[in-house]
Amino acid sequence: MKSLLAPLLLTLAMTATVFAAWPINDECPVDHKASRPIYRVKTEEGFVSFCCTECMQKFVKNPGAYPVKKKEVAK
């Protein structure tokens, strides 16, 4: 039983890390296209995702110019 506990805890920790890094938005704040989680930047509110690297770079240069529309939380 003890031999199963360590891998289980490791799996739970890895899963929590993946979901903690999930973006807070579904739409690119720059071009308003569907965002892709591979292009993301960490902000105070969480990770913001973008549709491409160009939009990501524009946001990093001037984040205040592009308001982020957070995705709806399902209840």
PDB file of N, H, CA, C and O in Angstrom:
ATOM      1  N   MET A   1       0.815  -1.194   0.000  1.00  0.00           N
ATOM      2  CA  MET A   1       0.000   0.000   0.000  1.00  0.00           C
ATOM      3  C   MET A   1       0.858   1.257   0.000  1.00  0.00           C
ATOM      4  O   MET A   1       0.550   2.222  -0.700  1.00  0.00           O
ATOM      5  N   LYS A   2       1.942   1.248   0.789  1.00  0.00           N
ATOM      6  H   LYS A   2       2.192   0.464   1.358  1.00  0.00           H
ATOM      7  CA  LYS A   2       2.826   2.404   0.845  1.00  0.00           C
ATOM      8  C   LYS A   2       3.495   2.653  -0.502  1.00  0.00           C
ATOM      9  O   LYS A   2       3.801   3.795  -0.843  1.00  0.00           O
ATOM     10  N   SER A   3       3.721   1.595  -1.262  1.00  0.00           N
ATOM     11  H   SER A   3       3.473   0.667  -0.985  1.00  0.00           H
ATOM     12  CA  SER A   3       4.382   1.752  -2.563  1.00  0.00           C
ATOM     13  C   SER A   3       3.473   2.456  -3.575  1.00  0.00           C
ATOM     14  O   SER A   3       3.974   3.005  -4.556  1.00  0.00           O
ATOM     15  N   LEU A   4       2.176   2.456  -3.369  1.00  0.00           N
ATOM     16  H   LEU A   4       1.769   2.010  -2.572  1.00  0.00           H
ATOM     17  CA  LEU A   4       1.243   3.136  -4.264  1.00  0.00           C
ATOM     18  C   LEU A   4       1.020   4.592  -3.881  1.00  0.00           C
ATOM     19  O   LEU A   4       0.583   5.389  -4.712  1.00  0.00           O
ATOM     20  N   LEU A   5       1.308   4.943  -2.657  1.00  0.00           N
ATOM     21  H   LEU A   5       1.662   4.296  -1.982  1.00  0.00           H
ATOM     22  CA  LEU A   5       1.029   6.287  -2.163  1.00  0.00           C
ATOM     23  C   LEU A   5       1.897   7.347  -2.841  1.00  0.00           C
ATOM     24  O   LEU A   5       1.379   8.391  -3.236  1.00  0.00           O
ATOM     25  N   ALA A   6       3.176   7.113  -2.983  1.00  0.00           N
ATOM     26  H   ALA A   6       3.597   6.265  -2.662  1.00  0.00           H
ATOM     27  CA  ALA A   6       4.083   8.100  -3.590  1.00  0.00           C
ATOM     28  C   ALA A   6       3.710   8.401  -5.041  1.00  0.00           C
ATOM     29  O   ALA A   6       3.611   9.576  -5.394  1.00  0.00           O
ATOM     30  N   PRO A   7       3.497   7.398  -5.901  1.00  0.00           N
ATOM     31  CA  PRO A   7       3.099   7.713  -7.277  1.00  0.00           C
ATOM     32  C   PRO A   7       1.747   8.425  -7.359  1.00  0.00           C
ATOM     33  O   PRO A   7       1.548   9.286  -8.216  1.00  0.00           O
ATOM     34  N   LEU A   8       0.828   8.070  -6.478  1.00  0.00           N
ATOM     35  H   LEU A   8       0.990   7.371  -5.781  1.00  0.00           H
ATOM     36  CA  LEU A   8      -0.482   8.728  -6.462  1.00  0.00           C
ATOM     37  C   LEU A   8      -0.343  10.210  -6.101  1.00  0.00           C
ATOM     38  O   LEU A   8      -0.941  11.064  -6.754  1.00  0.00           O
ATOM     39  N   LEU A   9       0.431  10.512  -5.079  1.00  0.00           N
ATOM     40  H   LEU A   9       0.917   9.818  -4.548  1.00  0.00           H
ATOM     41  CA  LEU A   9       0.641  11.904  -4.680  1.00  0.00           C
ATOM     42  C   LEU A   9       1.356  12.692  -5.773  1.00  0.00           C
ATOM     43  O   LEU A   9       1.026  13.854  -6.009  1.00  0.00           O
ATOM     44  N   LEU A  10       2.315  12.088  -6.430  1.00  0.00           N
ATOM     45  H   LEU A  10       2.584  11.144  -6.238  1.00  0.00           H
ATOM     46  CA  LEU A  10       3.024  12.743  -7.527  1.00  0.00           C
ATOM     47  C   LEU A  10       2.069  13.053  -8.682  1.00  0.00           C
ATOM     48  O   LEU A  10       2.129  14.137  -9.263  1.00  0.00           O
ATOM     49  N   THR A  11       1.207  12.123  -9.010  1.00  0.00           N
ATOM     50  H   THR A  11       1.158  11.243  -8.538  1.00  0.00           H
ATOM     51  CA  THR A  11       0.223  12.329 -10.069  1.00  0.00           C
ATOM     52  C   THR A  11      -0.735  13.461  -9.720  1.00  0.00           C
ATOM     53  O   THR A  11      -1.052  14.284 -10.578  1.00  0.00           O
ATOM     54  N   LEU A  12      -1.193  13.515  -8.495  1.00  0.00           N
ATOM     55  H   LEU A  12      -0.935  12.846  -7.797  1.00  0.00           H
ATOM     56  CA  LEU A  12      -2.091  14.586  -8.059  1.00  0.00           C
ATOM     57  C   LEU A  12      -1.402  15.943  -8.103  1.00  0.00           C
ATOM     58  O   LEU A  12      -2.010  16.935  -8.505  1.00  0.00           O
ATOM     59  N   ALA A  13      -0.146  15.993  -7.693  1.00  0.00           N
ATOM     60  H   ALA A  13       0.348  15.188  -7.366  1.00  0.00           H
ATOM     61  CA  ALA A  13       0.599  17.256  -7.725  1.00  0.00           C
ATOM     62  C   ALA A  13       0.799  17.736  -9.156  1.00  0.00           C
ATOM     63  O   ALA A  13       0.679  18.931  -9.426  1.00  0.00           O
ATOM     64  N   MET A  14       1.097  16.837 -10.067  1.00  0.00           N
ATOM     65  H   MET A  14       1.195  15.866  -9.848  1.00  0.00           H
ATOM     66  CA  MET A  14       1.302  17.206 -11.468  1.00  0.00           C
ATOM     67  C   MET A  14      -0.012  17.689 -12.091  1.00  0.00           C
ATOM     68  O   MET A  14      -0.013  18.644 -12.868  1.00  0.00           O
ATOM     69  N   THR A  15      -1.098  17.054 -11.765  1.00  0.00           N
ATOM     70  H   THR A  15      -1.097  16.278 -11.133  1.00  0.00           H
ATOM     71  CA  THR A  15      -2.406  17.457 -12.289  1.00  0.00           C
ATOM     72  C   THR A  15      -2.777  18.845 -11.790  1.00  0.00           C
ATOM     73  O   THR A  15      -3.288  19.655 -12.564  1.00  0.00           O
ATOM     74  N   ALA A  16      -2.541  19.132 -10.549  1.00  0.00           N
ATOM     75  H   ALA A  16      -2.126  18.474  -9.921  1.00  0.00           H
ATOM     76  CA  ALA A  16      -2.839  20.455  -9.989  1.00  0.00           C
ATOM     77  C   ALA A  16      -1.999  21.526 -10.664  1.00  0.00           C
ATOM     78  O   ALA A  16      -2.488  22.629 -10.907  1.00  0.00           O
ATOM     79  N   THR A  17      -0.754  21.222 -10.969  1.00  0.00           N
ATOM     80  H   THR A  17      -0.357  20.325 -10.771  1.00  0.00           H
ATOM     81  CA  THR A  17       0.125  22.177 -11.641  1.00  0.00           C
ATOM     82  C   THR A  17      -0.376  22.478 -13.047  1.00  0.00           C
ATOM     83  O   THR A  17      -0.340  23.631 -13.474  1.00  0.00           O
ATOM     84  N   VAL A  18      -0.832  21.489 -13.759  1.00  0.00           N
ATOM     85  H   VAL A  18      -0.861  20.552 -13.412  1.00  0.00           H
ATOM     86  CA  VAL A  18      -1.338  21.689 -15.118  1.00  0.00           C
ATOM     87  C   VAL A  18      -2.562  22.588 -15.102  1.00  0.00           C
ATOM     88  O   VAL A  18      -2.652  23.505 -15.919  1.00  0.00           O
ATOM     89  N   PHE A  19      -3.501  22.358 -14.205  1.00  0.00           N
ATOM     90  H   PHE A  19      -3.427  21.614 -13.541  1.00  0.00           H
ATOM     91  CA  PHE A  19      -4.706  23.169 -14.168  1.00  0.00           C
ATOM     92  C   PHE A  19      -4.441  24.572 -13.635  1.00  0.00           C
ATOM     93  O   PHE A  19      -5.150  25.508 -14.003  1.00  0.00           O
ATOM     94  N   ALA A  20      -3.450  24.738 -12.789  1.00  0.00           N
ATOM     95  H   ALA A  20      -2.874  23.977 -12.489  1.00  0.00           H
ATOM     96  CA  ALA A  20      -3.109  26.065 -12.284  1.00  0.00           C
ATOM     97  C   ALA A  20      -2.543  26.938 -13.397  1.00  0.00           C
ATOM     98  O   ALA A  20      -2.657  28.162 -13.339  1.00  0.00           O
ATOM     99  N   ALA A  21      -1.937  26.328 -14.404  1.00  0.00           N
ATOM    100  H   ALA A  21      -1.844  25.334 -14.451  1.00  0.00           H
ATOM    101  CA  ALA A  21      -1.339  27.070 -15.511  1.00  0.00           C
ATOM    102  C   ALA A  21      -2.302  27.237 -16.677  1.00  0.00           C
ATOM    103  O   ALA A  21      -1.900  27.716 -17.737  1.00  0.00           O
ATOM    104  N   TRP A  22      -3.564  26.853 -16.506  1.00  0.00           N
ATOM    105  H   TRP A  22      -3.890  26.464 -15.645  1.00  0.00           H
ATOM    106  CA  TRP A  22      -4.531  26.962 -17.593  1.00  0.00           C
ATOM    107  C   TRP A  22      -4.932  28.421 -17.760  1.00  0.00           C
ATOM    108  O   TRP A  22      -5.116  29.122 -16.764  1.00  0.00           O
ATOM    109  N   PRO A  23      -5.073  28.896 -18.994  1.00  0.00           N
ATOM    110  CA  PRO A  23      -5.398  30.303 -19.244  1.00  0.00           C
ATOM    111  C   PRO A  23      -6.760  30.734 -18.693  1.00  0.00           C
ATOM    112  O   PRO A  23      -7.678  29.926 -18.555  1.00  0.00           O
ATOM    113  N   ILE A  24      -6.865  32.033 -18.380  1.00  0.00           N
ATOM    114  H   ILE A  24      -6.119  32.690 -18.491  1.00  0.00           H
ATOM    115  CA  ILE A  24      -8.106  32.590 -17.848  1.00  0.00           C
ATOM    116  C   ILE A  24      -9.035  33.072 -18.955  1.00  0.00           C
ATOM    117  O   ILE A  24     -10.149  33.519 -18.682  1.00  0.00           O
ATOM    118  N   ASN A  25      -8.581  32.984 -20.204  1.00  0.00           N
ATOM    119  H   ASN A  25      -7.676  32.621 -20.426  1.00  0.00           H
ATOM    120  CA  ASN A  25      -9.384  33.496 -21.322  1.00  0.00           C
ATOM    121  C   ASN A  25      -9.473  32.477 -22.449  1.00  0.00           C
ATOM    122  O   ASN A  25      -8.634  31.584 -22.564  1.00  0.00           O
ATOM    123  N   ASP A  26     -10.513  32.626 -23.287  1.00  0.00           N
ATOM    124  H   ASP A  26     -11.195  33.352 -23.193  1.00  0.00           H
ATOM    125  CA  ASP A  26     -10.696  31.784 -24.468  1.00  0.00           C
ATOM    126  C   ASP A  26     -10.456  32.558 -25.754  1.00  0.00           C
ATOM    127  O   ASP A  26     -10.284  31.969 -26.821  1.00  0.00           O
ATOM    128  N   GLU A  27     -10.446  33.871 -25.647  1.00  0.00           N
ATOM    129  H   GLU A  27     -10.586  34.349 -24.780  1.00  0.00           H
ATOM    130  CA  GLU A  27     -10.336  34.744 -26.816  1.00  0.00           C
ATOM    131  C   GLU A  27      -9.072  35.602 -26.700  1.00  0.00           C
ATOM    132  O   GLU A  27      -8.779  36.148 -25.637  1.00  0.00           O
ATOM    133  N   CYS A  28      -8.341  35.712 -27.790  1.00  0.00           N
ATOM    134  H   CYS A  28      -8.579  35.268 -28.654  1.00  0.00           H
ATOM    135  CA  CYS A  28      -7.129  36.536 -27.815  1.00  0.00           C
ATOM    136  C   CYS A  28      -7.522  37.988 -27.547  1.00  0.00           C
ATOM    137  O   CYS A  28      -8.385  38.525 -28.242  1.00  0.00           O
ATOM    138  N   PRO A  29      -6.901  38.640 -26.546  1.00  0.00           N
ATOM    139  CA  PRO A  29      -7.265  40.025 -26.253  1.00  0.00           C
ATOM    140  C   PRO A  29      -6.807  41.018 -27.321  1.00  0.00           C
ATOM    141  O   PRO A  29      -7.275  42.156 -27.334  1.00  0.00           O
ATOM    142  N   VAL A  30      -5.917  40.619 -28.202  1.00  0.00           N
ATOM    143  H   VAL A  30      -5.537  39.694 -28.191  1.00  0.00           H
ATOM    144  CA  VAL A  30      -5.399  41.526 -29.232  1.00  0.00           C
ATOM    145  C   VAL A  30      -6.229  41.422 -30.509  1.00  0.00           C
ATOM    146  O   VAL A  30      -6.761  42.429 -30.974  1.00  0.00           O
ATOM    147  N   ASP A  31      -6.351  40.221 -31.086  1.00  0.00           N
ATOM    148  H   ASP A  31      -5.919  39.403 -30.707  1.00  0.00           H
ATOM    149  CA  ASP A  31      -7.063  40.020 -32.355  1.00  0.00           C
ATOM    150  C   ASP A  31      -8.493  39.511 -32.198  1.00  0.00           C
ATOM    151  O   ASP A  31      -9.244  39.475 -33.172  1.00  0.00           O
ATOM    152  N   HIS A  32      -8.874  39.121 -30.994  1.00  0.00           N
ATOM    153  H   HIS A  32      -8.264  39.151 -30.203  1.00  0.00           H
ATOM    154  CA  HIS A  32     -10.219  38.598 -30.692  1.00  0.00           C
ATOM    155  C   HIS A  32     -10.533  37.311 -31.450  1.00  0.00           C
ATOM    156  O   HIS A  32     -11.690  37.030 -31.764  1.00  0.00           O
ATOM    157  N   LYS A  33      -9.501  36.542 -31.737  1.00  0.00           N
ATOM    158  H   LYS A  33      -8.561  36.770 -31.482  1.00  0.00           H
ATOM    159  CA  LYS A  33      -9.671  35.208 -32.327  1.00  0.00           C
ATOM    160  C   LYS A  33      -9.599  34.184 -31.194  1.00  0.00           C
ATOM    161  O   LYS A  33      -9.311  34.539 -30.051  1.00  0.00           O
ATOM    162  N   ALA A  34      -9.856  32.931 -31.507  1.00  0.00           N
ATOM    163  H   ALA A  34     -10.089  32.643 -32.436  1.00  0.00           H
ATOM    164  CA  ALA A  34      -9.733  31.869 -30.503  1.00  0.00           C
ATOM    165  C   ALA A  34      -8.278  31.774 -30.058  1.00  0.00           C
ATOM    166  O   ALA A  34      -7.367  31.729 -30.885  1.00  0.00           O
ATOM    167  N   SER A  35      -8.068  31.743 -28.743  1.00  0.00           N
ATOM    168  H   SER A  35      -8.808  31.779 -28.071  1.00  0.00           H
ATOM    169  CA  SER A  35      -6.699  31.672 -28.235  1.00  0.00           C
ATOM    170  C   SER A  35      -6.229  30.228 -28.147  1.00  0.00           C
ATOM    171  O   SER A  35      -7.023  29.289 -28.106  1.00  0.00           O
ATOM    172  N   ARG A  36      -4.912  30.088 -28.120  1.00  0.00           N
ATOM    173  H   ARG A  36      -4.267  30.851 -28.153  1.00  0.00           H
ATOM    174  CA  ARG A  36      -4.285  28.766 -28.022  1.00  0.00           C
ATOM    175  C   ARG A  36      -3.430  28.743 -26.759  1.00  0.00           C
ATOM    176  O   ARG A  36      -2.577  29.614 -26.585  1.00  0.00           O
ATOM    177  N   PRO A  37      -3.634  27.776 -25.881  1.00  0.00           N
ATOM    178  CA  PRO A  37      -2.911  27.744 -24.603  1.00  0.00           C
ATOM    179  C   PRO A  37      -1.390  27.671 -24.732  1.00  0.00           C
ATOM    180  O   PRO A  37      -0.672  27.967 -23.776  1.00  0.00           O
ATOM    181  N   ILE A  38      -0.901  27.283 -25.891  1.00  0.00           N
ATOM    182  H   ILE A  38      -1.484  27.042 -26.667  1.00  0.00           H
ATOM    183  CA  ILE A  38       0.552  27.206 -26.066  1.00  0.00           C
ATOM    184  C   ILE A  38       1.189  28.595 -26.055  1.00  0.00           C
ATOM    185  O   ILE A  38       2.356  28.737 -25.690  1.00  0.00           O
ATOM    186  N   TYR A  39       0.434  29.620 -26.451  1.00  0.00           N
ATOM    187  H   TYR A  39      -0.515  29.506 -26.747  1.00  0.00           H
ATOM    188  CA  TYR A  39       0.917  31.001 -26.440  1.00  0.00           C
ATOM    189  C   TYR A  39       0.314  31.687 -25.221  1.00  0.00           C
ATOM    190  O   TYR A  39      -0.824  32.152 -25.277  1.00  0.00           O
ATOM    191  N   ARG A  40       1.058  31.755 -24.127  1.00  0.00           N
ATOM    192  H   ARG A  40       1.982  31.377 -24.082  1.00  0.00           H
ATOM    193  CA  ARG A  40       0.504  32.346 -22.914  1.00  0.00           C
ATOM    194  C   ARG A  40       1.563  33.130 -22.146  1.00  0.00           C
ATOM    195  O   ARG A  40       2.765  32.890 -22.262  1.00  0.00           O
ATOM    196  N   VAL A  41       1.061  34.079 -21.356  1.00  0.00           N
ATOM    197  H   VAL A  41       0.085  34.275 -21.262  1.00  0.00           H
ATOM    198  CA  VAL A  41       1.897  34.940 -20.529  1.00  0.00           C
ATOM    199  C   VAL A  41       1.294  34.959 -19.128  1.00  0.00           C
ATOM    200  O   VAL A  41       0.075  35.014 -18.971  1.00  0.00           O
ATOM    201  N   LYS A  42       2.139  34.915 -18.131  1.00  0.00           N
ATOM    202  H   LYS A  42       3.130  34.871 -18.259  1.00  0.00           H
ATOM    203  CA  LYS A  42       1.641  34.958 -16.757  1.00  0.00           C
ATOM    204  C   LYS A  42       1.440  36.412 -16.344  1.00  0.00           C
ATOM    205  O   LYS A  42       2.330  37.246 -16.513  1.00  0.00           O
ATOM    206  N   THR A  43       0.266  36.703 -15.803  1.00  0.00           N
ATOM    207  H   THR A  43      -0.457  36.026 -15.666  1.00  0.00           H
ATOM    208  CA  THR A  43      -0.060  38.033 -15.280  1.00  0.00           C
ATOM    209  C   THR A  43      -0.464  37.883 -13.820  1.00  0.00           C
ATOM    210  O   THR A  43      -0.460  36.775 -13.284  1.00  0.00           O
ATOM    211  N   GLU A  44      -0.811  38.990 -13.176  1.00  0.00           N
ATOM    212  H   GLU A  44      -0.815  39.890 -13.612  1.00  0.00           H
ATOM    213  CA  GLU A  44      -1.251  38.933 -11.781  1.00  0.00           C
ATOM    214  C   GLU A  44      -2.546  38.146 -11.616  1.00  0.00           C
ATOM    215  O   GLU A  44      -2.772  37.528 -10.576  1.00  0.00           O
ATOM    216  N   GLU A  45      -3.397  38.167 -12.640  1.00  0.00           N
ATOM    217  H   GLU A  45      -3.213  38.669 -13.486  1.00  0.00           H
ATOM    218  CA  GLU A  45      -4.688  37.478 -12.572  1.00  0.00           C
ATOM    219  C   GLU A  45      -4.601  36.011 -12.971  1.00  0.00           C
ATOM    220  O   GLU A  45      -5.523  35.245 -12.692  1.00  0.00           O
ATOM    221  N   GLY A  46      -3.531  35.613 -13.606  1.00  0.00           N
ATOM    222  H   GLY A  46      -2.782  36.235 -13.832  1.00  0.00           H
ATOM    223  CA  GLY A  46      -3.354  34.244 -14.072  1.00  0.00           C
ATOM    224  C   GLY A  46      -2.727  34.255 -15.455  1.00  0.00           C
ATOM    225  O   GLY A  46      -2.211  35.279 -15.902  1.00  0.00           O
ATOM    226  N   PHE A  47      -2.772  33.114 -16.129  1.00  0.00           N
ATOM    227  H   PHE A  47      -3.191  32.282 -15.766  1.00  0.00           H
ATOM    228  CA  PHE A  47      -2.192  33.021 -17.462  1.00  0.00           C
ATOM    229  C   PHE A  47      -3.172  33.542 -18.509  1.00  0.00           C
ATOM    230  O   PHE A  47      -4.348  33.179 -18.508  1.00  0.00           O
ATOM    231  N   VAL A  48      -2.677  34.396 -19.401  1.00  0.00           N
ATOM    232  H   VAL A  48      -1.721  34.691 -19.402  1.00  0.00           H
ATOM    233  CA  VAL A  48      -3.465  34.935 -20.509  1.00  0.00           C
ATOM    234  C   VAL A  48      -2.939  34.282 -21.778  1.00  0.00           C
ATOM    235  O   VAL A  48      -1.734  34.289 -22.027  1.00  0.00           O
ATOM    236  N   SER A  49      -3.840  33.715 -22.586  1.00  0.00           N
ATOM    237  H   SER A  49      -4.819  33.709 -22.383  1.00  0.00           H
ATOM    238  CA  SER A  49      -3.423  33.043 -23.816  1.00  0.00           C
ATOM    239  C   SER A  49      -3.754  33.894 -25.042  1.00  0.00           C
ATOM    240  O   SER A  49      -4.619  34.770 -24.994  1.00  0.00           O
ATOM    241  N   PHE A  50      -3.050  33.619 -26.138  1.00  0.00           N
ATOM    242  H   PHE A  50      -2.348  32.908 -26.178  1.00  0.00           H
ATOM    243  CA  PHE A  50      -3.148  34.397 -27.370  1.00  0.00           C
ATOM    244  C   PHE A  50      -3.276  33.473 -28.569  1.00  0.00           C
ATOM    245  O   PHE A  50      -3.058  32.266 -28.464  1.00  0.00           O
ATOM    246  N   CYS A  51      -3.633  34.053 -29.712  1.00  0.00           N
ATOM    247  H   CYS A  51      -3.810  35.033 -29.797  1.00  0.00           H
ATOM    248  CA  CYS A  51      -3.791  33.240 -30.926  1.00  0.00           C
ATOM    249  C   CYS A  51      -2.451  33.003 -31.629  1.00  0.00           C
ATOM    250  O   CYS A  51      -2.310  32.030 -32.370  1.00  0.00           O
ATOM    251  N   CYS A  52      -1.464  33.882 -31.405  1.00  0.00           N
ATOM    252  H   CYS A  52      -1.578  34.672 -30.803  1.00  0.00           H
ATOM    253  CA  CYS A  52      -0.169  33.743 -32.085  1.00  0.00           C
ATOM    254  C   CYS A  52       0.918  34.477 -31.298  1.00  0.00           C
ATOM    255  O   CYS A  52       0.622  35.188 -30.337  1.00  0.00           O
ATOM    256  N   THR A  53       2.145  34.305 -31.698  1.00  0.00           N
ATOM    257  H   THR A  53       2.386  33.728 -32.479  1.00  0.00           H
ATOM    258  CA  THR A  53       3.261  34.953 -30.999  1.00  0.00           C
ATOM    259  C   THR A  53       3.263  36.464 -31.201  1.00  0.00           C
ATOM    260  O   THR A  53       3.689  37.204 -30.315  1.00  0.00           O
ATOM    261  N   GLU A  54       2.794  36.930 -32.355  1.00  0.00           N
ATOM    262  H   GLU A  54       2.448  36.329 -33.075  1.00  0.00           H
ATOM    263  CA  GLU A  54       2.769  38.372 -32.600  1.00  0.00           C
ATOM    264  C   GLU A  54       1.844  39.078 -31.605  1.00  0.00           C
ATOM    265  O   GLU A  54       2.192  40.125 -31.060  1.00  0.00           O
ATOM    266  N   CYS A  55       0.678  38.504 -31.377  1.00  0.00           N
ATOM    267  H   CYS A  55       0.394  37.654 -31.821  1.00  0.00           H
ATOM    268  CA  CYS A  55      -0.261  39.086 -30.415  1.00  0.00           C
ATOM    269  C   CYS A  55       0.314  39.021 -29.001  1.00  0.00           C
ATOM    270  O   CYS A  55       0.145  39.953 -28.216  1.00  0.00           O
ATOM    271  N   MET A  56       0.979  37.942 -28.685  1.00  0.00           N
ATOM    272  H   MET A  56       1.117  37.185 -29.323  1.00  0.00           H
ATOM    273  CA  MET A  56       1.583  37.795 -27.373  1.00  0.00           C
ATOM    274  C   MET A  56       2.633  38.889 -27.146  1.00  0.00           C
ATOM    275  O   MET A  56       2.699  39.471 -26.064  1.00  0.00           O
ATOM    276  N   GLN A  57       3.439  39.162 -28.151  1.00  0.00           N
ATOM    277  H   GLN A  57       3.386  38.689 -29.030  1.00  0.00           H
ATOM    278  CA  GLN A  57       4.466  40.198 -28.047  1.00  0.00           C
ATOM    279  C   GLN A  57       3.850  41.589 -27.928  1.00  0.00           C
ATOM    280  O   GLN A  57       4.355  42.421 -27.174  1.00  0.00           O
ATOM    281  N   LYS A  58       2.773  41.851 -28.657  1.00  0.00           N
ATOM    282  H   LYS A  58       2.363  41.175 -29.269  1.00  0.00           H
ATOM    283  CA  LYS A  58       2.088  43.140 -28.552  1.00  0.00           C
ATOM    284  C   LYS A  58       1.555  43.345 -27.145  1.00  0.00           C
ATOM    285  O   LYS A  58       1.673  44.435 -26.586  1.00  0.00           O
ATOM    286  N   PHE A  59       0.966  42.295 -26.567  1.00  0.00           N
ATOM    287  H   PHE A  59       0.871  41.410 -27.022  1.00  0.00           H
ATOM    288  CA  PHE A  59       0.410  42.377 -25.223  1.00  0.00           C
ATOM    289  C   PHE A  59       1.499  42.640 -24.190  1.00  0.00           C
ATOM    290  O   PHE A  59       1.313  43.448 -23.280  1.00  0.00           O
ATOM    291  N   VAL A  60       2.629  41.965 -24.328  1.00  0.00           N
ATOM    292  H   VAL A  60       2.781  41.309 -25.067  1.00  0.00           H
ATOM    293  CA  VAL A  60       3.722  42.123 -23.362  1.00  0.00           C
ATOM    294  C   VAL A  60       4.256  43.556 -23.384  1.00  0.00           C
ATOM    295  O   VAL A  60       4.610  44.104 -22.340  1.00  0.00           O
ATOM    296  N   LYS A  61       4.314  44.163 -24.570  1.00  0.00           N
ATOM    297  H   LYS A  61       4.027  43.718 -25.418  1.00  0.00           H
ATOM    298  CA  LYS A  61       4.813  45.536 -24.693  1.00  0.00           C
ATOM    299  C   LYS A  61       3.868  46.548 -24.050  1.00  0.00           C
ATOM    300  O   LYS A  61       4.325  47.537 -23.479  1.00  0.00           O
ATOM    301  N   ASN A  62       2.544  46.312 -24.137  1.00  0.00           N
ATOM    302  H   ASN A  62       2.173  45.508 -24.601  1.00  0.00           H
ATOM    303  CA  ASN A  62       1.563  47.262 -23.621  1.00  0.00           C
ATOM    304  C   ASN A  62       0.313  46.523 -23.136  1.00  0.00           C
ATOM    305  O   ASN A  62      -0.714  46.549 -23.814  1.00  0.00           O
ATOM    306  N   PRO A  63       0.384  45.865 -21.974  1.00  0.00           N
ATOM    307  CA  PRO A  63      -0.752  45.060 -21.516  1.00  0.00           C
ATOM    308  C   PRO A  63      -1.999  45.874 -21.189  1.00  0.00           C
ATOM    309  O   PRO A  63      -3.109  45.348 -21.274  1.00  0.00           O
ATOM    310  N   GLY A  64      -1.847  47.117 -20.826  1.00  0.00           N
ATOM    311  H   GLY A  64      -0.946  47.544 -20.757  1.00  0.00           H
ATOM    312  CA  GLY A  64      -3.002  47.934 -20.483  1.00  0.00           C
ATOM    313  C   GLY A  64      -3.883  48.277 -21.668  1.00  0.00           C
ATOM    314  O   GLY A  64      -5.047  48.636 -21.488  1.00  0.00           O
ATOM    315  N   ALA A  65      -3.351  48.175 -22.874  1.00  0.00           N
ATOM    316  H   ALA A  65      -2.405  47.884 -23.020  1.00  0.00           H
ATOM    317  CA  ALA A  65      -4.098  48.512 -24.081  1.00  0.00           C
ATOM    318  C   ALA A  65      -5.042  47.395 -24.519  1.00  0.00           C
ATOM    319  O   ALA A  65      -5.911  47.611 -25.363  1.00  0.00           O
ATOM    320  N   TYR A  66      -4.876  46.204 -23.949  1.00  0.00           N
ATOM    321  H   TYR A  66      -4.170  46.028 -23.263  1.00  0.00           H
ATOM    322  CA  TYR A  66      -5.659  45.047 -24.387  1.00  0.00           C
ATOM    323  C   TYR A  66      -6.364  44.408 -23.184  1.00  0.00           C
ATOM    324  O   TYR A  66      -5.776  43.576 -22.493  1.00  0.00           O
ATOM    325  N   PRO A  67      -7.613  44.790 -22.934  1.00  0.00           N
ATOM    326  CA  PRO A  67      -8.331  44.167 -21.797  1.00  0.00           C
ATOM    327  C   PRO A  67      -8.611  42.690 -22.069  1.00  0.00           C
ATOM    328  O   PRO A  67      -8.952  42.296 -23.185  1.00  0.00           O
ATOM    329  N   VAL A  68      -8.459  41.898 -21.033  1.00  0.00           N
ATOM    330  H   VAL A  68      -8.182  42.218 -20.127  1.00  0.00           H
ATOM    331  CA  VAL A  68      -8.653  40.447 -21.145  1.00  0.00           C
ATOM    332  C   VAL A  68     -10.073  40.106 -20.727  1.00  0.00           C
ATOM    333  O   VAL A  68     -10.508  40.438 -19.624  1.00  0.00           O
ATOM    334  N   LYS A  69     -10.788  39.440 -21.621  1.00  0.00           N
ATOM    335  H   LYS A  69     -10.435  39.170 -22.517  1.00  0.00           H
ATOM    336  CA  LYS A  69     -12.147  38.972 -21.330  1.00  0.00           C
ATOM    337  C   LYS A  69     -12.025  37.560 -20.745  1.00  0.00           C
ATOM    338  O   LYS A  69     -11.686  36.608 -21.447  1.00  0.00           O
ATOM    339  N   LYS A  70     -12.310  37.450 -19.443  1.00  0.00           N
ATOM    340  H   LYS A  70     -12.586  38.223 -18.873  1.00  0.00           H
ATOM    341  CA  LYS A  70     -12.185  36.154 -18.772  1.00  0.00           C
ATOM    342  C   LYS A  70     -13.286  35.212 -19.227  1.00  0.00           C
ATOM    343  O   LYS A  70     -14.401  35.636 -19.531  1.00  0.00           O
ATOM    344  N   LYS A  71     -12.955  33.920 -19.268  1.00  0.00           N
ATOM    345  H   LYS A  71     -12.050  33.575 -19.021  1.00  0.00           H
ATOM    346  CA  LYS A  71     -13.965  32.951 -19.683  1.00  0.00           C
ATOM    347  C   LYS A  71     -14.968  32.701 -18.569  1.00  0.00           C
ATOM    348  O   LYS A  71     -14.672  32.858 -17.384  1.00  0.00           O
ATOM    349  N   GLU A  72     -16.151  32.312 -18.982  1.00  0.00           N
ATOM    350  H   GLU A  72     -16.393  32.184 -19.944  1.00  0.00           H
ATOM    351  CA  GLU A  72     -17.243  32.036 -18.058  1.00  0.00           C
ATOM    352  C   GLU A  72     -16.927  30.770 -17.267  1.00  0.00           C
ATOM    353  O   GLU A  72     -16.404  29.798 -17.812  1.00  0.00           O
ATOM    354  N   VAL A  73     -17.247  30.795 -15.993  1.00  0.00           N
ATOM    355  H   VAL A  73     -17.672  31.584 -15.550  1.00  0.00           H
ATOM    356  CA  VAL A  73     -17.050  29.624 -15.142  1.00  0.00           C
ATOM    357  C   VAL A  73     -18.359  28.851 -15.086  1.00  0.00           C
ATOM    358  O   VAL A  73     -19.394  29.394 -14.701  1.00  0.00           O
ATOM    359  N   ALA A  74     -18.308  27.589 -15.470  1.00  0.00           N
ATOM    360  H   ALA A  74     -17.467  27.148 -15.783  1.00  0.00           H
ATOM    361  CA  ALA A  74     -19.508  26.743 -15.450  1.00  0.00           C
ATOM    362  C   ALA A  74     -19.863  26.389 -14.015  1.00  0.00           C
ATOM    363  O   ALA A  74     -18.993  26.070 -13.204  1.00  0.00           O
ATOM    364  N   LYS A  75     -21.153  26.451 -13.716  1.00  0.00           N
ATOM    365  H   LYS A  75     -21.859  26.710 -14.375  1.00  0.00           H
ATOM    366  CA  LYS A  75     -21.599  26.113 -12.354  1.00  0.00           C
ATOM    367  C   LYS A  75     -22.399  24.847 -12.349  1.00  0.00           C
ATOM    368  O   LYS A  75     -22.855  24.409 -11.293  1.00  0.00           O
TER     369      LYS A  75
END
